[in-house]
Amino acid sequence: MEVCFGENETRHRSEGLTKRGGRKGQDMKKWTGMITNLTMLTQFGLSLVTPLFLCLALCWWLCDRFSVGTWIYLIGFFFGIGGGAVTAWKFGQSVLRHQKRIETEPDGKKKKKRVSFNRHI
């Protein structure tokens, strides 16, 4: 069965082509990669913001429970920003380590990762 997609584009349905002319599998790979990157970006954002929120929540609890002055929020803010900075630093180091490992591979092939349960980041 032939299907016409527009300006002189007639293709057979069994070819597995989409209306844009690309393969269905390639389009899915693009979407999967985009969703993976979006997930990693939101997870990284949450990892940066969570220490700040936890420190500010602790300051609120201290003010509410023990009637500590509001100056404690400044200390909590700086500790929260510091926790986010440590998260960003560790993430940057792991990305650099990963890139260095890929660049130093012989023949441009990726090594198989060893499976071990006692390895820590």
N, C-alpha and C positions, 0 to 999 in steps of 0.2 A: 504494500500500500504506500503510495507516494503522498506526501503532505507538502503543501505550499506554505512557506513562512513569510513570504513577502517578495520583494523585487527579485524575481527569477531564482529564488532559492527553493528548489524542490529536492527533498531528501527522503530517503526511505526510513520508515520508523524503526526498522530493525537495526539501523546503524547506531542507535542510542545517542543521537545528537539532541541537544536542547534547542530552543528557539533562537538562542544567540549564536549558535554554531559551535559551542564548546561541548565537551563530553560531560555527562552527568556526574561521573566520579570526580572530575577535576573541580567542578563547582562545589561539590560537597567537601572536598579537601580544603578549599578556600574558606568556606563557612566554618568548618571545624577549627581551622587555624585561628580565625578571627574570634570565635567563641573562647578558645583556649587562652588567647592573649587578653581578652577582656576579663576573663575570670582571674588570671594572674594579676592583672592591673588592679582590680577591685580588692583582691586579697592583700596585695601590697599596700594599698591605701588604708585598708582596715588595720593592718599591722603597724602602720605609722601613727594612726589616730588613737588606737586603743590604749596605749600607755598614758597618753594625755588625759583621756576620759577617766581612766582608773585612778590616776593621781588626784584629779579634781573631785571625783566621787569620794575618795578618802578624806580630802580636805573638807568637803561638805559634812561628812559624818563626824569628823573631829569638831567642827564648829557647832554642829547640832547636839552632839552627845556631851562634850566636855566644855562647851562655851569658850573655845579658843577664838582669838581675834581673827578678823578677816585677812590679816596679813599672811596667814598660812596658805591662802590661795596662790600667792606669788611663789612660794617655795614649791607647792604642788605643780604649778605651771612649769617651772624650770625643770623639775624632775621629770615631768611628762614629756617635755620637749627633748630632754636628754635621752629618755627611753626610746622615743621615735628616731632620734639620730643614731643610736646604737643599732636599731633595726635596719635603718638605711645603710649604715656602714657594713654590717654583716651581709646584707643583700648584695651590695656592690662588690664586696670581696668574693662572694660565691660566684657572681657573674664573671668577674675577671679570671678566677681560677678555672671556670668552665671553658672560657674562650681560650685560655692559655693551653689547656689540655687538648682542645680540638686542633689548635694551630700546630702543636708539636707532634701530632700523629704522623707516622711515616706513611707515605703513599696516599695521603689524603683520606684514608679510610677511618671510620670511627671505630674505636675499640668497644668490645662488649663490656658492659659494666659488670663488675663482680657483685654477686649477691652476698652480702654479709649483714648480720644483724647487730654487730657490735661496733659499727662504724658511726662516728658522730660528726656533725658538721661543725 
